[in-house]
Amino acid sequence: MREAAGLLGGLFFLGGWGMLFACCHEGRSAMLKGSAAFMVVGPCFEYWHLTDYWHPEYLVKISLGRLSFGVEDLLFSFAFAGICIGLFWQQLALAGVTCGLDRIREGFAGRFFTLWPGICTFWVLVHCYAINSLYAIAASCLVSAGVILLKRPCWVCPALRMALLVASLMWFFYWGYFLVLFPGIIESWWELEALWGVRLVGVPLEEPLWALAAALFIGPAGLFYLE
């Protein structure tokens, strides 16, 4: 039954994505583009995750050379990215923030350049300092988020609120789903000895912290790069 845990969890997030999509009328375009763009990112990181972070069981496994991942990874990445972007859009609307949403852009080259600090951060941490890939991803997301928010300072507070909300939802998901329906799955799938060993009511601290860092980047990036 555990091999279905990832797929069921992905469907849960997809349901959340659907509800947010129904409510976020003006942000639908950004959600769709962001979900499609980030859909392949999660599976790509499994190249590193499967060596130092976790060893999940997949119901539908895909192998492309040395890269192995599941349909579950595609589903989760699609839904998670769209949820971050949709919630960020709503936070901007609630705060009445309109700056940075105009049609005057830096251009493709200027926006693409802002990706490189985060990419370089991940590569250096993993390949030069052998830092666990989960921590490296979190650090790279924070660096990339910092670059974007420096260009859109009016987005800082809405982005922080959205990221804290996503981190809280991620913790609640692990606590109310994995720990309740699949007891022992964290001990079985996760490389706990490679993590800090701190848990929040059974949930590894890294999970909500990773979600916070990723959301802080993905939410603004969905508007900064794709709108």
C-alpha positions in Angstrom: 0.0 0.0 0.0 2.9 2.4 0.7 3.8 2.5 -3.0 0.5 4.4 -3.5 1.3 7.0 -0.8 3.1 9.4 -3.2 0.4 9.2 -5.9 -2.4 9.8 -3.4 -0.6 12.7 -1.9 0.0 14.2 -5.3 -3.7 13.9 -6.1 -4.4 15.6 -2.8 -2.2 18.6 -3.8 -3.8 18.6 -7.3 -7.2 18.9 -5.6 -5.9 21.9 -3.7 -4.6 23.3 -6.9 -8.0 22.9 -8.6 -9.8 24.7 -5.8 -7.3 27.6 -5.8 -7.5 27.8 -9.6 -11.3 28.1 -9.4 -11.0 31.0 -7.0 -8.0 32.8 -8.5 -9.6 34.1 -11.7 -7.0 36.7 -12.6 -4.1 34.5 -11.6 -5.1 31.5 -13.6 -2.8 32.2 -16.5 0.2 32.5 -14.1 -0.8 29.3 -12.3 -1.0 27.3 -15.5 2.3 28.6 -16.9 4.0 28.2 -13.6 2.8 24.7 -13.0 3.8 23.6 -16.5 7.2 25.3 -16.2 8.1 23.8 -12.8 6.5 20.4 -13.5 9.8 19.0 -14.7 12.0 20.5 -12.0 11.0 18.1 -9.2 11.8 15.0 -11.1 15.2 16.4 -12.2 16.2 16.9 -8.5 15.5 13.2 -7.9 18.9 12.6 -9.5 20.4 14.0 -6.2 17.6 13.3 -3.8 17.7 9.5 -4.3 21.3 9.4 -3.1 21.2 11.5 0.0 17.6 12.5 1.0 15.0 9.8 0.5 14.1 6.5 -1.2 10.4 6.6 -2.0 8.4 3.7 -3.5 6.7 4.6 -6.8 3.5 3.2 -8.2 4.5 4.4 -11.7 8.3 4.7 -12.1 10.0 6.3 -15.0 13.7 5.9 -15.9 15.5 8.1 -18.3 19.1 7.0 -18.3 20.5 7.7 -14.8 17.5 9.7 -13.8 14.7 7.8 -12.1 11.5 9.4 -10.8 7.8 8.7 -10.6 4.6 10.2 -12.1 4.0 11.2 -8.5 7.0 13.7 -8.8 5.5 15.3 -11.9 2.1 15.6 -10.2 3.4 17.1 -7.0 5.7 19.6 -8.8 2.8 20.7 -11.0 0.4 21.2 -8.1 2.9 22.7 -5.7 4.1 25.3 -8.1 0.6 26.4 -9.0 -0.5 26.6 -5.4 2.5 28.8 -4.5 1.8 31.1 -7.5 -1.9 31.2 -6.9 -1.5 32.0 -3.2 1.1 34.7 -3.9 -1.3 36.3 -6.4 -4.0 36.3 -3.8 -1.7 37.8 -1.2 -0.8 40.6 -3.6 -4.5 41.3 -4.2 -5.3 41.3 -0.5 -2.5 43.7 0.2 -3.5 45.9 -2.8 -0.1 45.6 -4.3 0.1 46.5 -7.9 3.7 47.5 -8.4 5.7 45.1 -10.4 2.7 43.8 -12.2 2.9 46.3 -15.0 3.9 45.2 -18.5 7.3 46.9 -18.4 9.7 44.0 -18.1 13.4 43.5 -17.9 13.3 41.4 -21.1 14.0 37.7 -21.4 17.8 38.1 -21.1 17.5 40.2 -17.9 15.1 37.8 -16.3 17.0 34.7 -17.3 20.2 36.2 -15.8 18.5 36.3 -12.4 18.3 32.5 -12.4 22.0 31.9 -12.4 22.9 32.9 -8.8 20.5 30.2 -7.5 21.7 27.6 -10.0 25.3 28.3 -9.1 24.5 28.1 -5.4 23.0 24.7 -5.7 25.9 23.4 -7.9 28.6 24.7 -5.6 27.0 23.4 -2.4 26.3 19.9 -3.8 29.4 19.3 -5.9 32.1 21.3 -4.1 31.0 21.0 -0.5 28.9 17.8 -0.6 26.0 19.5 1.1 22.8 17.4 1.3 20.7 18.2 -1.9 17.7 19.2 0.2 19.6 21.9 2.0 21.3 23.0 -1.3 17.9 23.4 -3.0 16.6 25.4 -0.1 19.6 27.7 -0.2 19.4 28.1 -3.9 15.7 29.0 -3.7 16.4 31.6 -1.1 19.2 33.1 -3.2 17.0 33.3 -6.3 14.1 34.6 -4.3 16.3 37.3 -2.9 17.4 38.4 -6.4 13.7 38.7 -7.5 12.6 40.5 -4.4 15.4 43.0 -4.7 13.9 43.9 -8.1 10.4 43.9 -6.7 10.7 45.1 -3.1 6.9 45.7 -2.8 6.5 41.9 -3.1 8.5 41.1 0.0 5.7 41.1 2.7 3.1 39.2 0.5 5.8 36.7 -0.5 6.8 36.0 3.1 3.1 35.6 4.2 2.5 33.2 1.3 5.7 31.2 2.1 4.8 30.9 5.7 1.3 29.7 4.7 2.7 27.1 2.3 5.2 25.8 5.0 2.3 25.5 7.5 0.2 23.6 4.9 3.1 21.3 4.1 3.6 20.4 7.8 -0.1 19.8 8.2 -0.1 17.5 5.2 2.8 15.4 6.5 1.3 15.3 10.0 -2.3 14.5 8.9 -1.5 12.3 5.9 1.8 10.4 6.1 1.9 10.0 9.8 -1.8 9.0 10.1 -2.3 6.8 7.1 1.2 5.4 6.7 2.8 5.0 10.1 6.5 4.4 9.8 6.8 5.7 6.3 9.1 8.5 7.2 11.5 6.1 8.9 11.3 3.8 5.9 11.6 6.3 3.0 13.7 9.2 4.4 17.5 9.2 5.1 16.9 10.5 8.6 20.6 10.1 9.6 21.4 12.7 6.9 19.0 15.3 8.3 19.2 17.4 11.5 17.1 15.0 13.4 14.7 17.7 14.6 10.9 16.9 14.3 7.8 18.9 14.7 5.3 16.5 16.1 6.9 13.7 14.1 7.5 15.7 10.9 11.2 16.3 10.0 11.9 20.0 10.3 13.4 20.1 6.9 10.0 19.5 5.2 8.3 22.8 6.1 11.6 24.7 5.9 12.1 23.4 2.4 8.6 24.3 1.5 9.0 27.8 2.8 12.2 28.4 0.8 10.7 26.9 -2.4 7.5 28.8 -2.1 9.4 32.1 -1.5 11.0 31.6 -4.9 8.3 29.9 -6.9 5.5 32.3 -6.0 7.3 35.5 -7.1 9.0 33.6 -10.0 5.7 32.6 -11.5 4.9 36.3 -12.0 8.4 37.6 -12.6 9.4 35.2 -15.3 6.1 34.0 -16.8 3.6 36.9 -16.8 
